[in-house]
């Protein structure tokens, strides 16, 4: 009798592991199918140019103030923290070059993407999630409108286009913050500062920063749209979609940063 009573529990434990594994593979399949549908819809007419421009404006405007403040403070703080280390070796003249390389190679694309993941990704996830829960997306399908092209494709493309532009804007604002700190501490002119910082930047640095920003923007848009477009469970699902868009987006950005550093490092050796 004891064995018969325990057998359902043992059976349930045995099925639970494979069930989780199968759900993981089904989720991955759904994600790749979602990405594949984006590339299919993105190159087929009709093109939602007006909606694309609107989303580019919304993403850029929504993040501009926070990115400006963060970029400026980053330039000031990074310069202030780096000066004592360089001063020990009598190499404070290298400070503009160090700031320029650090901002363009890593800090600008990473900071911009993390801010956008928190502000833009959550907004996309919540917006599409509320539309799914209130059946607005279903209504668009019934009315012979392609909701995927109008809602998903435009937002992913807008994030992919806008994040690289914001990245170089962040680098510029960060350089201005660094210039303020250097000019106040050492009296360096703006011409000398920018000449020294820009001399150390190579075409590979610009290319790597652009490629990373494009990948980060695509990731932010895709994660936010996927979480919102497939949300469920009412208002709880909307909050979960917004939260998941931020957490998963940031996690993927860090992974992509590590991979891109290793990849572009092969070309620097």
N, C-alpha and C positions, 0 to 999 in steps of 0.2 A: 504493500500500500504506500510505503514511504517513497519507493521509486516512482510509482505512478503519479504521486502528488508533485514530485520535483521535476518530472519530465517536461511539462509545459514551460517551466521557467528556464530550463536548460535549452529547450528548443528556441525560446525567444531570444536568449543571449546569443545563440549560434546564428540567428538570422539578423540580429541587430547590426553586426559588423559589416557584412556584405551589403545590407540595405543602405548604410551610410556611404559606402564606397560607390554603389551604383548611383545614388543621388548626386554624388560629386561629379561623376562622369556625365550624367545627364545635364547638370548645370554647366559644365564646360562645353558640352555640345551646344547647349542653348546660347551660350556666350559667343562661340565661334559662328553660329548661324546668324546671330544678331549682327556681328561685325561683317560677315559676308553679305548680308542684306544691305548694310550701309553702303558698301562699295558698289553693289549692283544698282541701288537707287540713286547714288550720287552721280553716276555718269549717264543716266537715262533721262530724257525730257519727260515732262516739263520741268524747268529749273525754277526754283523759288528764290529768285534773286532779291526781291524786295524784302522777304522775310530774313534772308541771309544777312543783308545789310543791317536790318533792325537788330538781329542777334549780336552782330559784331559791335554795334554801338552799345547795346545793353551790357555786354560782357566787359568792354573796355571802360565804359563810364562807371560801371558798378565797382570796379576794382581800382580805378585810377587814384583816388584819394588815399586809400590804405597802402597801395604800392608806392606812392610817392613818399609818404611818411616813413615807411619801412626801409625803402632804398636809401633815403637821406640819412637816417639814423645808422643804418648798417655801414655806410661809408665813413661816417664820423667815428663810430665805435671801433671799427676794424683798423682805421688809421691810428687811433689813440692807443689801442692795444698792441699794435705791431711796432710802434716807434721804440719802446724800451728794449725789445729784443734786438732790433737792428742797431741801436745805439751802442750796445755792448761790443759790437764788432766794428764800430765806426762806419756803418753803412746806411746811415739815415737818408743818404741821397738816393738809395734804391727804393725808398718808400713809395713814390708815385708808380714805379713799374710794378711793384708788388701788389698795390691796390688795383691797378688796371687789369693785371692778369687774373687775380683772385675773383674780381667782380665778373669779368666777362666769361671766364672758364666755368665757374661753379656757382658763385653766390647769386648772380642775377637770374639765371634760369631756374635755379632751385627755389629761391625765395618767391619769385613771381608765381611759379607753379603751385607752391604750397598755399600761398594766399588765395590764388584762384580756385584751388581745390576746396578750400574752406568756404569761400564766399560764392563762387560761381557754381561749383559742383553741387553744393547743398541746395542752391536755388533751383537749378535744373531738376534735381531729383524731387524736390517738393512740388514744383510746378507741374511736372508731368505726372507725378504720383496723384496729385489732387484731381487732375484731368482724368486719370484712369479710374479713380474711385468714384467720381461723380458721373462717369460714363460719357464724358465728352468725346473721348477717343472713339468709343463705340459709335457714337452719333456721327462722327466724321466718316467712319467706314460705311455706315448705312447711306450717307448722302453722297456716295461715290467720290469722296475725297480721300487721297492717300495720306493718312495721318503720319505714317513713318517718314515719308519724304518731307512733309511740312514741319513736323515737330523734331524728329531725330536728326535727319541729315543736315538741316540748316544749323542746328545747335552744335553738332560735332564739327562741322566745317568752320563755323564761326570761332569756336575755341581753338581749333588748329591754326587759324589765320591770326587771331588776336594775341595769343600768348607769346609768339616770337616778337611781335611789335612791342608788347609790354615788357618783354625781357630786355630789349635794348634801351627802352625808356628807363627801366630800373637801373641798368648799368650807368646811364648818363646821370641820373639823379644821385646815385651812389658816388660817382666821381665828383660831383659838385659838393657833396658832404665831405668827402676826403680833402678836396681843395680848400674848403673853409677851414678845416682843422690844420692842414699843413701851412696855409698862409698865416694863420694866427700864431702858430707855434714857431715857425721858421722864416716867415716873411717871403715865402716862395711866390713868384708871380704866376698868374694863370697860364701864361704862354709857356713858361718853363715846366710847369706841372704837367700840362697836357702833352707837351712834346716828349717829355720823359716817359709818361705812362703809355702813350700810343706807340712809341718806338718798340716796345717789348711785345706788342700784340701782333700775332701772325695771322695769315689767312686761315690756317688750320684752326686757330682759336675761334675765329668768327664762324667758320663752318660748323665746328663742333657745337658751339652754343646755339646756333640756328637749328641744327638737326635735333638737339636735345629739346629745345623749346617746342618744336613741331610735334615731337613724340609725346611730350608732357601734355600739350594742349589737346591732342587727339585722345589721350588717356582720360583726361578730366571730362571732356565732352562725352566720350563713350560710356564711361562708368556712370556719370550722372544720368544720362538718357536711359541706359539699361535698367538701372535701379528704379527710376521713376516710371518708365514705360511698362515695367512688369510688376509694379507694386500691387498689393491687395490688402484685404483685412481693414478696410475703412480708413479712418483718420490715423489709427495706429500704424498702418502700412505706409502712410505718407511720411510720418516722422521717421520710421525705420528706413525708408528709401533715402531721405535726406542725410541721415546719419551714416548709412552704409556708403553713400556716394563720397562722403568726406574721408571716412576711414580707409576704404579700399583704394580710393584715388591717391591718397598720400602714401599708402603702403606700396603701391605699384610705382609711384614716382621715385621713391628711394631705391627700389630694385632696379629701375631703368637707369638711374643715376650711376649706380655701381657698375652696371653692365657697360654703359656708354663710356665711363672713365677708363675701363679696361680696354675697350675697343679702340678708342682714339689714342690711348697710350701706346698702342702698337705702332702708330704713325709718327710718334715723337722720338722713338729710339733710333 
